[in-house]
Amino acid sequence: QVQLIESGGGLVQAGGSLRVSCAASGRIFSSDRMGWFRQAPGKEREFVAAIWSTGGTNYADSVKGRFTISRDSAKNTVYLQMNSLKPEDTAVYYCTRGPPYGTWLHWGQGTQVTVSS
């Protein structure tokens, strides 16, 4: 059983910063890929960022240069630092994990991020 618990969401003004965290527990492996998706009201869930155990990262074009994903393997925690936030970043942000490639297997419950204009 795997649990992913997100925290750190909230309300921030446009141009501001926020960091969300995801603590993983259960049957997890150091080789796991970790990631963040988001879902805005009335829209489909979309990819935001991913990080591999090697430290390699991948970002959606919409967040490149503004968001940074990182992980602390000792704490089994992944972070998403969000800078220069825009109202269109408003969404529920979901943490996810999976094998290095392929399907994402587990999801957190999500944390709300709201950016006011």
BELFEN-V149945 format. One record per pair of residues at least 12 apart in sequence whose C-alpha atoms are under 7 Angstrom apart, sorted by the first residue. I is the first residue (numbers start at 1). J is the second residue. D is the distance in Angstrom with one decimal. If there is no record, write none. Layout:
BEGIN
<<I & J & D> <I & J & D>>
END
This chain:
BEGIN
<<1 & 26 & 5.5> <1 & 27 & 5.8> <2 & 25 & 5.8> <2 & 26 & 4.5> <2 & 27 & 5.5> <2 & 28 & 6.8> <3 & 24 & 5.6> <3 & 25 & 5.2> <3 & 26 & 6.2> <4 & 22 & 6.2> <4 & 23 & 5.6> <4 & 24 & 4.6> <4 & 25 & 6.7> <4 & 95 & 6.8> <4 & 107 & 6.4> <4 & 108 & 4.6> <5 & 22 & 5.3> <5 & 23 & 5.2> <5 & 24 & 6.6> <5 & 108 & 5.6> <5 & 109 & 6.9> <6 & 20 & 7.0> <6 & 21 & 5.5> <6 & 22 & 4.3> <6 & 23 & 6.5> <6 & 95 & 6.7> <6 & 108 & 6.5> <6 & 110 & 6.2> <6 & 111 & 6.1> <7 & 20 & 5.7> <7 & 21 & 5.3> <7 & 22 & 6.4> <7 & 111 & 6.3> <8 & 20 & 4.4> <8 & 21 & 6.1> <9 & 111 & 5.4> <9 & 112 & 5.3> <9 & 113 & 5.0> <10 & 112 & 6.2> <10 & 113 & 5.0> <10 & 114 & 6.1> <11 & 113 & 6.1> <11 & 114 & 4.7> <11 & 115 & 5.9> <12 & 114 & 6.3> <12 & 115 & 5.0> <12 & 116 & 6.3> <13 & 115 & 5.4> <13 & 116 & 4.8> <13 & 117 & 6.2> <14 & 84 & 7.0> <14 & 85 & 5.3> <14 & 86 & 5.0> <14 & 87 & 6.2> <14 & 115 & 5.7> <14 & 116 & 5.7> <14 & 117 & 5.3> <15 & 84 & 4.2> <15 & 85 & 4.9> <15 & 86 & 6.4> <16 & 83 & 6.2> <16 & 84 & 5.5> <16 & 85 & 5.5> <17 & 82 & 5.4> <17 & 83 & 4.4> <17 & 84 & 6.2> <17 & 85 & 6.2> <18 & 81 & 6.2> <18 & 82 & 5.2> <18 & 83 & 6.7> <19 & 79 & 6.9> <19 & 80 & 5.6> <19 & 81 & 4.4> <19 & 82 & 5.9> <20 & 79 & 5.8> <20 & 80 & 5.3> <20 & 81 & 6.6> <21 & 77 & 6.9> <21 & 78 & 5.8> <21 & 79 & 4.5> <21 & 80 & 6.4> <22 & 77 & 5.4> <22 & 78 & 5.2> <22 & 79 & 6.3> <22 & 95 & 6.3> <23 & 76 & 6.0> <23 & 77 & 4.5> <23 & 78 & 6.7> <24 & 76 & 5.4> <24 & 77 & 6.0> <30 & 53 & 6.5> <30 & 73 & 6.9> <31 & 53 & 5.2> <31 & 100 & 6.8> <32 & 52 & 6.8> <32 & 53 & 6.4> <32 & 97 & 6.6> <32 & 98 & 5.6> <32 & 99 & 5.0> <32 & 100 & 5.7> <33 & 51 & 5.8> <33 & 52 & 4.6> <33 & 53 & 6.4> <33 & 97 & 5.7> <33 & 98 & 5.4> <33 & 99 & 5.6> <33 & 100 & 4.9> <34 & 50 & 5.7> <34 & 51 & 5.4> <34 & 52 & 6.6> <34 & 96 & 5.8> <34 & 97 & 4.5> <34 & 98 & 6.6> <35 & 49 & 5.5> <35 & 50 & 4.0> <35 & 51 & 6.2> <35 & 95 & 5.8> <35 & 96 & 5.2> <35 & 97 & 6.1> <36 & 48 & 5.4> <36 & 49 & 5.3> <36 & 50 & 6.4> <36 & 93 & 6.7> <36 & 94 & 5.6> <36 & 95 & 4.7> <36 & 96 & 6.1> <37 & 93 & 5.8> <37 & 94 & 5.2> <37 & 95 & 6.6> <38 & 91 & 5.8> <38 & 92 & 5.4> <38 & 93 & 4.3> <38 & 94 & 5.8> <39 & 91 & 5.2> <39 & 92 & 5.3> <39 & 93 & 6.6> <40 & 90 & 6.4> <40 & 91 & 4.2> <40 & 92 & 6.4> <47 & 60 & 6.4> <48 & 60 & 5.1> <49 & 69 & 6.6> <50 & 69 & 7.0> <51 & 69 & 6.7> <51 & 70 & 6.9> <52 & 100 & 6.6> <66 & 82 & 6.1> <66 & 83 & 5.1> <66 & 84 & 6.1> <67 & 80 & 6.7> <67 & 81 & 5.5> <67 & 82 & 4.5> <67 & 83 & 6.0> <68 & 80 & 5.7> <68 & 81 & 5.1> <68 & 82 & 6.6> <69 & 81 & 6.4> <85 & 115 & 6.8> <86 & 115 & 6.2> <87 & 115 & 4.7> <87 & 116 & 5.7> <87 & 117 & 6.0> <89 & 115 & 6.7> <90 & 113 & 5.5> <90 & 114 & 4.6> <90 & 115 & 5.4> <91 & 112 & 6.1> <91 & 113 & 5.5> <91 & 114 & 6.6> <92 & 110 & 5.8> <92 & 111 & 5.3> <92 & 112 & 4.3> <92 & 113 & 6.0> <93 & 110 & 5.2> <93 & 111 & 5.3> <93 & 112 & 6.2> <93 & 113 & 6.9> <94 & 107 & 6.7> <94 & 108 & 5.8> <94 & 109 & 6.6> <94 & 110 & 4.4> <94 & 111 & 6.6> <95 & 107 & 5.8> <95 & 108 & 5.2> <95 & 110 & 6.9> <96 & 108 & 6.4>>
END
